[in-house]
Amino acid sequence: MEIHSKEKSNSTKRSTEGNEDDRSKRSKMEESNRGDYEINEGLGDPKVDERGYEYLDHTADIQLHSWAKELKEAFELVGICMFGYMTDLDTISTEEEHEFVIESEGDLDQLLFAFLDELLFHFSTELLVCKEIQITEFDVKAGKITAIGKGETFDREKHPQGTEVKAITYSNMQIHEKEGRSDVYVIVDI
């Protein structure tokens, strides 16, 4: 098993901060985002399901966790997971395609950070929300990812507003690879 980690810490699950109405809206949105993926505490079982994502509470932030048979898929899913935290992905159409080319010098953690940061940059500047992400080039040694995102521009009239992700962090970032299973953990600033 290969493990990449910037910081080792045992995060504990706790209730989401905010008032009861905010928690209720978040819970309903996470439930509707289940789609093809199992997400949220108790809805997806990373020990059983072959692929999926979930949200894990973290002090003042949120931890994104994705898992799949291959690392490339886990990267795709953690990107979708991030967008799903910001809006209900069931309301997003996949008619628009956007290409992302990410190049990063350094280790696998830096490549994951650069990938998510690029997706977040397009949300922040163009309000782009991707419902689907397909990585077409995944060259870890060269530090390069090319991906196609399918989605649309966020519209408050059409899409429910979740919680904005302000930044990607290296805090407790973890990438675990073993035969037939890859897990990615990323804490994002909300």
Buried (B, 14 or more C-beta within 10 A) or exposed (E): EEEBEBEEEEBEEEEBEEEEEEEEBBEEBBEBBBEEBBBBEEBBEBEEBEBBBBBBBBEEBBBBBBBBEBBBBBBBBBBBBBBBBBBBBBBBEEEBEBEBEBEBEEBBBBBBBBBBEBBBEBBEEEBBBBBBBBBEEBEEEEBBBBBBBBBBEBEEEEBBEBBBBEEBBEBBBBBBBEEEBBBBBBBBEB
